[in-house]
């Protein structure tokens, strides 16, 4: 389970395993750049970039989950996503949070 909150309703955190993260670096593609340049003229969503960033977020979260599972966690609380431009043609997406063990209350 992955939540952006510090607690999970109906569950108790029984153990904190620690900080976990997953990241990926994505680069632009010449085909996407051409489409983006045209969209810059006429306006509208740059679907190729939207798809690329969605895939990057999915991969970063997947890597974070793998790290949490390796630590013996069954949930991540306080999950956040962050992006950073590394150079003009590349961006890094980072997913991070706190790996925990949760159990249903009562």
PyMOL commands that set and color helices and strands:
alter all, ss='L'
color gray80, all
select helices_A, chain A and resi 30-42+47-70
alter helices_A, ss='H'
color red, helices_A
select strands_A, chain A and resi 11-27+75-87+90-104
alter strands_A, ss='S'
color yellow, strands_A
deselect
rebuild
show_as cartoon
